[in-house]
Every structure is written in structure tokens, then in C-alpha cells.
Amino acid sequence: MRRSVSIVAGAVAALALAGTAGAVGWTQTSRSESREVGTWHEAPAVAASPTVDLAPPPAESAQVKDDQDGRQQVGEVLRLNKRIGYGRPEREVFSYPQASYVKLHFRSMVLRPGDYLTVSDAAGQESYRYDAPAAVNPTAPSDKWAMSVTGDTAVLEIHRGPGAEVGAAAGTLGVQVDKVAKGFSRSEQAQAPVDRLLRPGLTGREESICGGDQSSDAVCYKSSDPVAYTRSLAIARLLINGTELCTGWRVGAKNRLITNNHCFSSSADAYETEVWFNYQCAKCGGYQVFKPTKVWGDKVISTSHVYDYTLFTVENFASVQKYGYLTLDTARPARNQELYVPQHPAGEPTRIAGRLGDKAGTCAVVDNAFDGYATNSDVSYYCDTEGGSSGSPVLSRRTNKVVALHHFGGCPNSGVRGDLLATKLKSYL
């Protein structure tokens, strides 16, 4: 059974894990996405929670990465060994002060029928429920990542249903958490290496912020540039492998999202990718963030290394339709055409580069026949981007359509031409 996800405003979030051994089913409901949860600012230093029993090594990469794979690292994986339930404590708190998210990994999950598990944030505003599988092999590892919770604390709890006492079976029952991914705080993110993809032939010294950073929180545009703000709602923060980031966005009215091929290229990768919509600051220049709507990636429909795109679907598509979609421009943009780029640079809540009224030479087309992986495949520009911006849409201020899929840094930065992608993807959209 596959995961199916639905968001229902006004209901406490719940995620159900059900099915037979080797198969997982998911359902999710959540509160209104306008509620503020989590904090992006630097909180006062607080001692780590004594309930977290860390075992060496203290940290590991989510996977062995190429030095320049273009995905921005936004967290780290900590190894631990915590077991709860059935003769052990039935509640465990995983707290990492200032972390931007916490994501638990289950080594095993063997529950009595009728019992269920929840993973929630500290306030209970974001919560995911896992029901006991209909059948399970207690000796087989579950090896499942839970959906992350926004903020620095995850509360894991077993809830006992009605029925007979467990008795002798208690030794085989329980939940084991063997690792946790925690998102970097803002100060940690600032110290993380910038991992952006540079076009072939560059040295790696080039910066993707061209001059001073001219990008701003998306919400800063809500009144002054409502069209750009509305378009920015269609982008998503992609949490890949629990600790890596790219940007993606809805392309067309169907269940279709697009990002870079260098972000991921297979359905197996898409299936383990969290797709966050509405991850943005509540106030311009502020630090509080709205609770995002999170769905899982599903299937890759089409992908290309040369044109550096991956077109994919998500589960629970109905819950993200309200954020709207973007359209690929079928015409190549003219030189000096003004642009704007909604994105998730370095793991930040949504920002937009390219203010209304910026003139050519800042966020504008420099070359509309720029070489990427193929001759004349790209559009170049000086719009500010960072690691994590890979996969962002580059929109024309004249048409408010996507003229490029951002993928390379280097000042000028560049993206694959939207008109080429429109032709290649026409049959899928």
C-alpha cells in the first residue's frame, strides 16, 4: 500500500503508517497553514535535552556526496539508540535547540494491533500518526524515515488502544529510533559550505550572489509586488535524504513539479523527498515562519542530465493545489528583459531576487543563448542565488512566465531555457 496524504484545515495533523510487512501506507491531515510554528532566529543558548542518548559517531552525512552535486546541505544526521514502549517509557522528547526541523528514523516499529505512534512538535500543532501494521515481522527492520516536524523539538509517543495486556510478547514489541536528522540553525547554515553547481570550466571560486545580496523575504513583496508574491507560492522547498535541499515548483495545472536533474533523478529518490509548500516568513524581515504544508514526492515522469530537469509528481496533490502553479514561456526572452527568482537559498524560507523596477545589469537577461551542458541551452543573468536555489524558476517581469530553470552559479548565473523545456515537456503537461 502506498502513502496517501490529505490536508484538512482545522484538524490536528495525523500520519498513519499501515499495511503489511514491506509495505507502508500514509495518511495526513493538518491544521491551517497560516499558523506560525518554529523559529528561524537565534534563540538563547540552552543545554541539550538529557533525554537524547547520543552514541558515537555524533554526526554523519546523509550520504556520501560529490563535492559539487548542487544540493545544499541544510542539516546533519545524528546516530542514537532510543527504544520506547511496552515496559519502557512510552514517550521520548528529541530536542535540539535552534534546529529548524527534526526528522526521526525508525530502525524498527512493532506495535500491538490497536496501538499507534505519534511524532509531534513541542506544541502539538504539527503531528503525524503511525498506526500498527496489519501484519509485521518483528525481526525485520522497518528502516523508515518519518515526516519531519518544523522547529527544534520532536515528541515521540506510543498511544495504547483497548485490548488485552501485552504479557510475554512485550519483549518483541516497541519502537527503536536509530538516528535523527536535525536542520541547521541560521548560524550553523551560515557556516555550512555553499554547495551550488557551477557550469563546466569554472574554478569554484565564483560567487552566485553577484555584488550585494538584493533578495528579500517573499512576504516583503506582498503589498509592493503582489504578482511576484503570488507566483512565489507555487515554489516548494525540497528536503532530500533528510539533510539536503533544492527548490522545486508546480508547472502547469496537473500534478507536475519540476526541479533539477542534479537534485534527484529517480522515483526512489522522489519517494523519500519531502516537498514543503508555504515555508515562508510571517513578517518582512522577521524570524517566525508559517507551518508549511508537507507532502511526499512520488514518481519521476521525465528527467534529463543535458537539460538538467526532473519532472515528478507528489502524493496528496489536492493539498497543494491551492498554492497555484507557474507556466513555462514558449518564447525565448530578450536580452535585458527584467526577471525575478523565487527560491529557497541556503535553506531559508522563501526569498525573491529581483525587485520591481530593477534595471538591466542586475536581475535581467544578460545572454539568451548561453552555453550550459549544451550549446545555447541556457539563459544567463545576475539575479542573486545561493546553494539550495537549484531548481528555482526564473520568471520574466513582462510575461510572469518561467523563462529559465535555474541550475548554475558563477556570475553570471544561468538556467535552462524555458522555451526548450516547454517543447520537451509539452506532452506531459
TIGUMI-271495 format. One record per residue (C-alpha): chain; z, y, x. Coordinates in nm, 4 decimals, padded with zeros to 6 digits. Layout:
TIGUMI-271495
+-----+----------+----------+----------+
| mol |       up |    north |     east |
+-----+----------+----------+----------+
|   A |        Z |        Y |        X |
...
+-----+----------+----------+----------+
end
This chain:
TIGUMI-271495
+-----+----------+----------+----------+
| mol |       up |    north |     east |
+-----+----------+----------+----------+
|   A |  00.0000 |  00.0000 |  00.0000 |
|   A | -00.0985 |  00.3406 |  00.1375 |
|   A |  00.1152 |  00.6507 |  00.1258 |
|   A |  00.0538 |  00.8722 | -00.1763 |
|   A |  00.2032 |  01.2193 | -00.1716 |
|   A |  00.2602 |  01.4711 | -00.4531 |
|   A |  00.4329 |  01.8080 | -00.4512 |
|   A |  00.6154 |  01.9168 | -00.7666 |
|   A |  00.7736 |  02.2632 | -00.7784 |
|   A |  01.1372 |  02.2696 | -00.8833 |
|   A |  01.2168 |  01.9119 | -00.7823 |
|   A |  01.4116 |  01.8087 | -00.4748 |
|   A |  01.1751 |  01.6610 | -00.2162 |
|   A |  01.1662 |  01.2825 | -00.2074 |
|   A |  00.9622 |  01.0485 |  00.0076 |
|   A |  00.9537 |  00.6795 | -00.0815 |
|   A |  00.8829 |  00.4004 |  00.1628 |
|   A |  00.7864 |  00.0913 | -00.0320 |
|   A |  00.5678 | -00.2186 | -00.0130 |
|   A |  00.5557 | -00.5460 |  00.1717 |
|   A |  00.6163 | -00.6101 |  00.5382 |
|   A |  00.3471 | -00.4455 |  00.7445 |
|   A |  00.2507 | -00.2065 |  00.4629 |
|   A |  00.4008 |  00.1299 |  00.3807 |
|   A |  00.3843 |  00.3421 |  00.0654 |
|   A |  00.4867 |  00.7059 |  00.0461 |
|   A |  00.5502 |  00.9495 | -00.2392 |
|   A |  00.6818 |  01.3013 | -00.2050 |
|   A |  00.7959 |  01.5846 | -00.4275 |
|   A |  00.9332 |  01.9175 | -00.3139 |
|   A |  01.0880 |  02.2459 | -00.4151 |
|   A |  00.8920 |  02.5700 | -00.4367 |
|   A |  00.7238 |  02.6523 | -00.1076 |
|   A |  00.8393 |  03.0163 | -00.1362 |
|   A |  01.1971 |  02.9233 | -00.0417 |
|   A |  01.2907 |  03.0238 |  00.3129 |
|   A |  01.4116 |  02.7419 |  00.5363 |
|   A |  01.4582 |  02.7145 |  00.9092 |
|   A |  01.4921 |  02.9945 |  01.1587 |
|   A |  01.2458 |  03.0819 |  01.4342 |
|   A |  01.4697 |  03.3321 |  01.6156 |
|   A |  01.7135 |  03.2592 |  01.8938 |
|   A |  02.0463 |  03.1537 |  01.7462 |
|   A |  02.3723 |  03.1859 |  01.9457 |
|   A |  02.4281 |  02.9019 |  02.1874 |
|   A |  02.6031 |  02.6108 |  02.0167 |
|   A |  02.7173 |  02.2841 |  02.1682 |
|   A |  02.5056 |  01.9842 |  02.0803 |
|   A |  02.6291 |  01.7703 |  01.7948 |
|   A |  02.8699 |  01.4994 |  01.9174 |
|   A |  02.7218 |  01.2613 |  01.6619 |
|   A |  02.3989 |  01.2283 |  01.8591 |
|   A |  02.4289 |  00.9431 |  02.1049 |
|   A |  02.1573 |  01.0034 |  02.3612 |
|   A |  02.0674 |  00.7367 |  02.6116 |
|   A |  01.8663 |  00.7923 |  02.9309 |
|   A |  01.5960 |  00.8931 |  02.9845 |
|   A |  01.6761 |  01.2137 |  02.7918 |
|   A |  01.3180 |  01.3073 |  02.7209 |
|   A |  00.9684 |  01.1678 |  02.7349 |
|   A |  00.6241 |  01.2862 |  02.6417 |
|   A |  00.4984 |  01.1611 |  02.3094 |
|   A |  00.2138 |  01.0047 |  02.5033 |
|   A |  00.0579 |  01.0270 |  02.8474 |
|   A | -00.1578 |  01.3361 |  02.8254 |
|   A | -00.4541 |  01.4563 |  03.0191 |
|   A | -00.3759 |  01.7836 |  03.1948 |
|   A | -00.6254 |  01.9609 |  02.9745 |
|   A | -00.6632 |  01.7829 |  02.6420 |
|   A | -00.6393 |  02.1089 |  02.4476 |
|   A | -00.3410 |  02.0086 |  02.2315 |
|   A | -00.0400 |  02.2346 |  02.2748 |
|   A |  00.2948 |  02.0637 |  02.3324 |
|   A |  00.5444 |  02.2033 |  02.0804 |
|   A |  00.8309 |  01.9566 |  02.1154 |
|   A |  00.9787 |  01.6656 |  02.3056 |
|   A |  01.0803 |  01.3107 |  02.2260 |
|   A |  01.4408 |  01.2071 |  02.2934 |
|   A |  01.5412 |  00.8430 |  02.3206 |
|   A |  01.8593 |  00.7293 |  02.1468 |
|   A |  02.0076 |  00.4295 |  01.9690 |
|   A |  02.1785 |  00.5003 |  01.6383 |
|   A |  02.2415 |  00.2416 |  01.3682 |
|   A |  02.3771 |  00.3168 |  01.0234 |
|   A |  02.4763 |  00.1294 |  00.7085 |
|   A |  02.6370 | -00.1968 |  00.5937 |
|   A |  02.9605 | -00.1969 |  00.7899 |
|   A |  02.8599 |  00.1066 |  00.9950 |
|   A |  02.8672 |  00.4739 |  00.8959 |
|   A |  02.6195 |  00.5399 |  00.6158 |
|   A |  02.5472 |  00.8996 |  00.7174 |
|   A |  02.4364 |  01.0437 |  01.0514 |
|   A |  02.3595 |  01.4033 |  01.1490 |
|   A |  02.1000 |  01.4781 |  01.4174 |
|   A |  02.1458 |  01.8409 |  01.5222 |
|   A |  01.9540 |  02.0240 |  01.7958 |
|   A |  02.0445 |  02.3944 |  01.7874 |
|   A |  01.7417 |  02.6251 |  01.7631 |
|   A |  01.4925 |  02.3364 |  01.7248 |
|   A |  01.2016 |  02.4293 |  01.4975 |
|   A |  01.1819 |  02.0812 |  01.3421 |
|   A |  01.3428 |  01.7368 |  01.3711 |
|   A |  01.1479 |  01.4130 |  01.3215 |
|   A |  01.3150 |  01.0700 |  01.3244 |
|   A |  01.1596 |  00.7411 |  01.4327 |
|   A |  01.2783 |  00.4151 |  01.2754 |
|   A |  01.2885 |  00.1126 |  01.5012 |
|   A |  01.3995 | -00.0972 |  01.2047 |
|   A |  01.4774 | -00.0377 |  00.8393 |
|   A |  01.6187 | -00.3305 |  00.6417 |
|   A |  01.7768 | -00.2258 |  00.3124 |
|   A |  01.9230 | -00.4227 |  00.0244 |
|   A |  01.6998 | -00.4038 | -00.2895 |
|   A |  01.8058 | -00.1007 | -00.4896 |
|   A |  01.9317 |  00.0910 | -00.1878 |
|   A |  01.7404 |  00.3817 | -00.0412 |
|   A |  01.7427 |  00.6173 |  00.2542 |
|   A |  01.7066 |  00.9955 |  00.2689 |
|   A |  01.6198 |  01.2266 |  00.5574 |
|   A |  01.7056 |  01.5871 |  00.4700 |
|   A |  01.7589 |  01.9237 |  00.6285 |
|   A |  02.1151 |  02.0535 |  00.6514 |
|   A |  02.0951 |  02.2378 |  00.3179 |
|   A |  01.9208 |  01.9578 |  00.1287 |
|   A |  01.6279 |  02.1839 |  00.0417 |
|   A |  01.3774 |  01.9585 |  00.2182 |
|   A |  01.4427 |  01.5882 |  00.1702 |
|   A |  01.2408 |  01.2679 |  00.1966 |
|   A |  01.3384 |  00.9385 |  00.0338 |
|   A |  01.2633 |  00.5886 |  00.1585 |
|   A |  01.3149 |  00.3015 | -00.0856 |
|   A |  01.3850 | -00.0558 |  00.0191 |
|   A |  01.0629 | -00.2527 |  00.0697 |
|   A |  00.9969 | -00.5223 | -00.1902 |
|   A |  00.9885 | -00.7752 |  00.0921 |
|   A |  01.0629 | -00.7378 |  00.4589 |
|   A |  01.1040 | -00.9427 |  00.7731 |
|   A |  01.4449 | -00.8363 |  00.9096 |
|   A |  01.3470 | -00.9338 |  01.2647 |
|   A |  01.0238 | -00.7334 |  01.2675 |
|   A |  01.0351 | -00.3745 |  01.3950 |
|   A |  00.9468 | -00.1035 |  01.1411 |
|   A |  00.8095 |  00.1322 |  01.4069 |
|   A |  00.7643 |  00.4209 |  01.1615 |
|   A |  00.7920 |  00.7948 |  01.2059 |
|   A |  00.9487 |  00.9835 |  00.9189 |
|   A |  00.8079 |  01.3127 |  00.7984 |
|   A |  00.9684 |  01.5951 |  00.9958 |
|   A |  01.2210 |  01.8311 |  00.8419 |
|   A |  01.1919 |  02.2024 |  00.9153 |
|   A |  01.4812 |  02.3521 |  01.1096 |
|   A |  01.7231 |  02.2183 |  01.3699 |
|   A |  01.9104 |  01.9500 |  01.1755 |
|   A |  01.8157 |  01.6208 |  01.0108 |
|   A |  02.0698 |  01.4348 |  00.7952 |
|   A |  02.0083 |  01.0613 |  00.7613 |
|   A |  02.1923 |  00.8836 |  00.4796 |
|   A |  02.1881 |  00.5453 |  00.3060 |
|   A |  02.2457 |  00.5507 | -00.0694 |
|   A |  02.3774 |  00.2297 | -00.2258 |
|   A |  02.2366 |  00.1118 | -00.5542 |
|   A |  02.4123 | -00.1083 | -00.8110 |
|   A |  02.4493 | -00.4774 | -00.7437 |
|   A |  02.6481 | -00.7397 | -00.5611 |
|   A |  02.8221 | -00.6759 | -00.2322 |
|   A |  02.6211 | -00.7475 |  00.0777 |
|   A |  02.8610 | -01.0044 |  00.2237 |
|   A |  02.7345 | -01.2228 |  00.5050 |
|   A |  02.3919 | -01.0569 |  00.5011 |
|   A |  02.5373 | -00.7323 |  00.6369 |
|   A |  02.4593 | -00.8263 |  00.9958 |
|   A |  02.0844 | -00.8249 |  00.9298 |
|   A |  02.0832 | -00.5039 |  00.7256 |
|   A |  02.0799 | -00.1419 |  00.8325 |
|   A |  01.8655 |  00.1288 |  00.9853 |
|   A |  01.8058 |  00.1858 |  01.3543 |
|   A |  01.6766 |  00.5172 |  01.4899 |
|   A |  01.5494 |  00.4747 |  01.8445 |
|   A |  01.4022 |  00.8190 |  01.9117 |
|   A |  01.3687 |  01.1647 |  01.7662 |
|   A |  01.1115 |  01.4377 |  01.8165 |
|   A |  01.2516 |  01.7896 |  01.8156 |
|   A |  01.0438 |  02.1052 |  01.8039 |
|   A |  01.0844 |  02.3616 |  02.0778 |
|   A |  01.2779 |  02.6799 |  02.0071 |
|   A |  01.0880 |  03.0020 |  02.0638 |
|   A |  01.2359 |  03.0465 |  02.4132 |
|   A |  01.1521 |  02.6851 |  02.5053 |
|   A |  00.7998 |  02.7283 |  02.3699 |
|   A |  00.7538 |  03.0389 |  02.5839 |
|   A |  00.8324 |  02.8284 |  02.8920 |
|   A |  00.6053 |  02.5384 |  02.7959 |
|   A |  00.2739 |  02.5157 |  02.9828 |
|   A | -00.0153 |  02.6625 |  02.7864 |
|   A | -00.2481 |  02.3745 |  02.7107 |
|   A | -00.5777 |  02.5187 |  02.5987 |
|   A | -00.9190 |  02.3730 |  02.6569 |
|   A | -01.1426 |  02.5748 |  02.8871 |
|   A | -01.5184 |  02.5490 |  02.8818 |
|   A | -01.6726 |  02.3462 |  03.1661 |
|   A | -01.6823 |  02.5220 |  03.5028 |
|   A | -01.3733 |  02.7391 |  03.4635 |
|   A | -01.0837 |  02.7185 |  03.7058 |
|   A | -00.7948 |  02.7096 |  03.4593 |
|   A | -00.6664 |  03.0490 |  03.5739 |
|   A | -00.8410 |  03.2353 |  03.2942 |
|   A | -00.6266 |  03.3592 |  03.0061 |
|   A | -00.7059 |  03.3222 |  02.6379 |
|   A | -00.5134 |  03.6375 |  02.5477 |
|   A | -00.7690 |  03.8943 |  02.6573 |
|   A | -00.5704 |  04.2025 |  02.7583 |
|   A | -00.2620 |  04.2672 |  02.5438 |
|   A | -00.1910 |  04.0292 |  02.2547 |
|   A | -00.3340 |  04.2003 |  01.9457 |
|   A | -00.2466 |  03.9233 |  01.6979 |
|   A |  00.0205 |  03.9692 |  01.4295 |
|   A |  00.2103 |  03.7600 |  01.1775 |
|   A | -00.0179 |  03.6749 |  00.8859 |
|   A |  00.2226 |  03.8340 |  00.6376 |
|   A |  00.1726 |  04.1690 |  00.8141 |
|   A | -00.1792 |  04.1684 |  00.6656 |
|   A | -00.0675 |  04.1001 |  00.3080 |
|   A | -00.0948 |  04.4636 |  00.1944 |
|   A | -00.3158 |  04.6216 |  00.4589 |
|   A | -00.5799 |  04.3460 |  00.4680 |
|   A | -00.5304 |  04.1179 |  00.1650 |
|   A | -00.8624 |  03.9387 |  00.2078 |
|   A | -00.7743 |  03.8215 |  00.5604 |
|   A | -00.4245 |  03.7256 |  00.4451 |
|   A | -00.5583 |  03.5200 |  00.1542 |
|   A | -00.8095 |  03.3445 |  00.3801 |
|   A | -00.5290 |  03.2603 |  00.6245 |
|   A | -00.3523 |  03.0496 |  00.3600 |
|   A | -00.6250 |  02.7862 |  00.3956 |
|   A | -00.5262 |  02.7003 |  00.7536 |
|   A | -00.2764 |  02.4301 |  00.8496 |
|   A | -00.0510 |  02.3519 |  01.1411 |
|   A | -00.1313 |  02.0004 |  01.2667 |
|   A |  00.1643 |  01.8153 |  01.4192 |
|   A |  00.0071 |  01.5329 |  01.6205 |
|   A |  00.2042 |  01.2443 |  01.7715 |
|   A |  00.5260 |  01.4217 |  01.6756 |
|   A |  00.5101 |  01.6797 |  01.9561 |
|   A |  00.1580 |  01.8214 |  01.9899 |
|   A | -00.0183 |  02.0930 |  01.7982 |
|   A | -00.3612 |  02.2050 |  01.6877 |
|   A | -00.4830 |  02.4148 |  01.3964 |
|   A | -00.6946 |  02.2849 |  01.1090 |
|   A | -00.8258 |  02.4294 |  00.7828 |
|   A | -00.9713 |  02.3395 |  00.4465 |
|   A | -01.3505 |  02.3568 |  00.4497 |
|   A | -01.5090 |  02.3597 |  00.1043 |
|   A | -01.3574 |  02.2705 | -00.2324 |
|   A | -01.3322 |  01.8942 | -00.1756 |
|   A | -01.0629 |  01.7054 |  00.0142 |
|   A | -01.2021 |  01.8052 |  00.3522 |
|   A | -01.0245 |  01.9540 |  00.6532 |
|   A | -01.1658 |  02.0295 |  00.9951 |
|   A | -01.0229 |  02.0628 |  01.3438 |
|   A | -01.1476 |  01.9926 |  01.6965 |
|   A | -01.2556 |  01.6521 |  01.8197 |
|   A | -01.0290 |  01.7091 |  02.1220 |
|   A | -00.7307 |  01.7340 |  01.8830 |
|   A | -00.7931 |  01.3885 |  01.7370 |
|   A | -01.0959 |  01.1786 |  01.6565 |
|   A | -00.9868 |  00.8613 |  01.4721 |
|   A | -00.8398 |  00.7700 |  01.1344 |
|   A | -00.5475 |  00.6070 |  01.3156 |
|   A | -00.4628 |  00.9460 |  01.4702 |
|   A | -00.5196 |  01.1293 |  01.1426 |
|   A | -00.2833 |  00.8905 |  00.9629 |
|   A |  00.0039 |  00.9854 |  01.1946 |
|   A | -00.0682 |  01.3602 |  01.1841 |
|   A |  00.1438 |  01.5925 |  00.9718 |
|   A | -00.0544 |  01.8724 |  00.8078 |
|   A |  00.1592 |  02.1795 |  00.7298 |
|   A |  00.0367 |  02.4461 |  00.4903 |
|   A |  00.2189 |  02.7774 |  00.4309 |
|   A |  00.4033 |  02.7704 |  00.7636 |
|   A |  00.4353 |  03.1458 |  00.7973 |
|   A |  00.6960 |  03.4160 |  00.8459 |
|   A |  00.8536 |  03.5527 |  00.5304 |
|   A |  00.8518 |  03.9117 |  00.6623 |
|   A |  00.6304 |  04.1008 |  00.9049 |
|   A |  00.7912 |  04.0797 |  01.2474 |
|   A |  01.0742 |  03.8683 |  01.1091 |
|   A |  01.2047 |  03.5283 |  01.2060 |
|   A |  01.2667 |  03.3470 |  00.8768 |
|   A |  00.9907 |  03.1041 |  00.7834 |
|   A |  00.8875 |  02.9674 |  00.4461 |
|   A |  00.9284 |  02.5974 |  00.3849 |
|   A |  00.5814 |  02.4533 |  00.4468 |
|   A |  00.4027 |  02.2072 |  00.2219 |
|   A |  00.3591 |  01.8971 |  00.4362 |
|   A |  00.1079 |  01.6197 |  00.3772 |
|   A | -00.0158 |  01.3336 |  00.5919 |
|   A | -00.3641 |  01.3101 |  00.7353 |
|   A | -00.5701 |  01.0217 |  00.6019 |
|   A | -00.9256 |  00.9348 |  00.7109 |
|   A | -01.1720 |  01.0765 |  00.9606 |
|   A | -01.5097 |  01.1211 |  00.7921 |
|   A | -01.7155 |  01.2557 |  01.0819 |
|   A | -01.6476 |  01.3596 |  01.4403 |
|   A | -01.8450 |  01.4818 |  01.7417 |
|   A | -01.7498 |  01.5473 |  02.1015 |
|   A | -02.0534 |  01.7652 |  02.1730 |
|   A | -01.9832 |  01.9912 |  01.8761 |
|   A | -01.6080 |  01.9359 |  01.9137 |
|   A | -01.5232 |  01.8837 |  01.5480 |
|   A | -01.3386 |  01.6255 |  01.3409 |
|   A | -01.3764 |  01.6298 |  00.9626 |
|   A | -01.0962 |  01.4457 |  00.7844 |
|   A | -00.9112 |  01.4026 |  00.4556 |
|   A | -00.5432 |  01.4287 |  00.3671 |
|   A | -00.3172 |  01.2408 |  00.1310 |
|   A | -00.1744 |  01.4206 | -00.1723 |
|   A | -00.4645 |  01.6647 | -00.1682 |
|   A | -00.3610 |  01.8110 | -00.5058 |
|   A | -00.0512 |  01.9666 | -00.3495 |
|   A | -00.2538 |  02.1811 | -00.1070 |
|   A | -00.5451 |  02.2830 | -00.3284 |
|   A | -00.3578 |  02.5987 | -00.4307 |
|   A | -00.3948 |  02.7395 | -00.0785 |
|   A | -00.7693 |  02.7775 | -00.1201 |
|   A | -01.0495 |  02.6935 |  00.1195 |
|   A | -01.2930 |  02.8507 |  00.3628 |
|   A | -01.6720 |  02.8298 |  00.3768 |
|   A | -01.8993 |  02.7854 |  00.6772 |
|   A | -02.1509 |  03.0665 |  00.7256 |
|   A | -02.5053 |  02.9286 |  00.7316 |
|   A | -02.6318 |  03.2283 |  00.9332 |
|   A | -02.5670 |  03.2907 |  01.2999 |
|   A | -02.3520 |  03.6032 |  01.3410 |
|   A | -02.4996 |  03.9133 |  01.5000 |
|   A | -02.3665 |  04.0463 |  01.8280 |
|   A | -02.0835 |  04.2987 |  01.7882 |
|   A | -02.0037 |  04.1628 |  01.4428 |
|   A | -01.6298 |  04.2086 |  01.3832 |
|   A | -01.4171 |  03.8948 |  01.3474 |
|   A | -01.0671 |  03.7715 |  01.2672 |
|   A | -00.8958 |  03.4438 |  01.3567 |
|   A | -00.6043 |  03.2959 |  01.1556 |
|   A | -00.4265 |  03.0415 |  01.3757 |
|   A | -00.1054 |  02.8727 |  01.4911 |
|   A | -00.0904 |  02.9877 |  01.8561 |
|   A |  00.1693 |  02.8084 |  02.0707 |
|   A |  00.3242 |  02.6527 |  01.7609 |
|   A |  00.4055 |  02.9864 |  01.5967 |
|   A |  00.3939 |  03.0484 |  01.2225 |
|   A |  00.0508 |  03.1700 |  01.1103 |
|   A | -00.0811 |  03.4697 |  01.3030 |
|   A | -00.4091 |  03.6551 |  01.2693 |
|   A | -00.6044 |  03.8022 |  01.5611 |
|   A | -00.8448 |  04.0856 |  01.4828 |
|   A | -00.7091 |  04.3761 |  01.2806 |
|   A | -00.9135 |  04.5514 |  01.0154 |
|   A | -01.1071 |  04.8288 |  01.1871 |
|   A | -01.1049 |  04.6772 |  01.5368 |
|   A | -01.4317 |  04.7648 |  01.7071 |
|   A | -01.6755 |  04.5648 |  01.9164 |
|   A | -01.5377 |  04.4534 |  02.2503 |
|   A | -01.2019 |  04.3429 |  02.1039 |
|   A | -01.2316 |  04.0805 |  01.8288 |
|   A | -01.6082 |  04.0787 |  01.7844 |
|   A | -01.9068 |  03.8634 |  01.8720 |
|   A | -01.9996 |  03.9018 |  02.2378 |
|   A | -02.2737 |  03.6371 |  02.2552 |
|   A | -02.4112 |  03.4399 |  01.9607 |
|   A | -02.5911 |  03.1898 |  02.1852 |
|   A | -02.3136 |  03.0955 |  02.4264 |
|   A | -02.3023 |  02.7625 |  02.6102 |
|   A | -02.0250 |  02.5236 |  02.5089 |
|   A | -02.0634 |  02.1495 |  02.5561 |
|   A | -02.4286 |  02.2050 |  02.4632 |
|   A | -02.6704 |  02.4878 |  02.5373 |
|   A | -02.6383 |  02.7786 |  02.2908 |
|   A | -02.3870 |  02.5815 |  02.0820 |
|   A | -02.1131 |  02.8456 |  02.0747 |
|   A | -02.0243 |  03.2000 |  01.9739 |
|   A | -01.8149 |  03.3939 |  02.2274 |
|   A | -01.5554 |  03.6653 |  02.1561 |
|   A | -01.2430 |  03.8319 |  02.2965 |
|   A | -01.0193 |  03.7560 |  01.9974 |
|   A | -00.6744 |  03.6543 |  02.1244 |
|   A | -00.5928 |  03.2824 |  02.1121 |
|   A | -00.3412 |  03.0539 |  02.2827 |
|   A | -00.2649 |  02.6856 |  02.3215 |
|   A | -00.2400 |  02.5439 |  01.9691 |
|   A | -00.5223 |  02.7670 |  01.8419 |
|   A | -00.7714 |  02.4851 |  01.8933 |
|   A | -00.9460 |  02.4132 |  01.5642 |
|   A | -00.8911 |  02.7607 |  01.4171 |
|   A | -01.1587 |  02.9257 |  01.2020 |
|   A | -01.3295 |  03.2370 |  01.3349 |
|   A | -01.4316 |  03.4489 |  01.0362 |
|   A | -01.6790 |  03.7328 |  01.0006 |
|   A | -01.5381 |  04.0529 |  00.8546 |
|   A | -01.8769 |  04.1163 |  00.6947 |
|   A | -01.9020 |  03.7876 |  00.5036 |
|   A | -01.5453 |  03.6468 |  00.5228 |
|   A | -01.7067 |  03.3137 |  00.6066 |
|   A | -01.6444 |  03.0982 |  00.9136 |
|   A | -01.8917 |  03.1711 |  01.1926 |
|   A | -01.7229 |  02.9533 |  01.4593 |
|   A | -01.4740 |  02.6698 |  01.5087 |
|   A | -01.2551 |  02.7892 |  01.7971 |
|   A | -01.2217 |  02.5465 |  02.0879 |
|   A | -01.2458 |  02.7119 |  02.4320 |
|   A | -01.0334 |  02.9701 |  02.6115 |
|   A | -01.1460 |  03.1662 |  02.9140 |
|   A | -01.2038 |  03.5314 |  02.8088 |
|   A | -01.4458 |  03.5362 |  02.6562 |
|   A | -01.3143 |  03.2601 |  02.4334 |
|   A | -01.5598 |  03.0640 |  02.2228 |
|   A | -01.6081 |  02.8438 |  01.9206 |
|   A | -01.8774 |  02.6074 |  01.7977 |
|   A | -02.1282 |  02.7945 |  01.5813 |
|   A | -02.0575 |  02.7729 |  01.2104 |
|   A | -02.4252 |  02.7576 |  01.1169 |
|   A | -02.4687 |  02.4442 |  01.3305 |
|   A | -02.1657 |  02.2825 |  01.1694 |
|   A | -02.2868 |  02.3785 |  00.8208 |
|   A | -02.6100 |  02.1904 |  00.8860 |
|   A | -02.4424 |  01.8854 |  01.0371 |
|   A | -02.1723 |  01.8586 |  00.7687 |
|   A | -02.3714 |  01.9559 |  00.4605 |
|   A | -02.3811 |  01.6024 |  00.3209 |
|   A | -02.0016 |  01.5647 |  00.3489 |
|   A | -01.9039 |  01.8958 |  00.1941 |
+-----+----------+----------+----------+
end
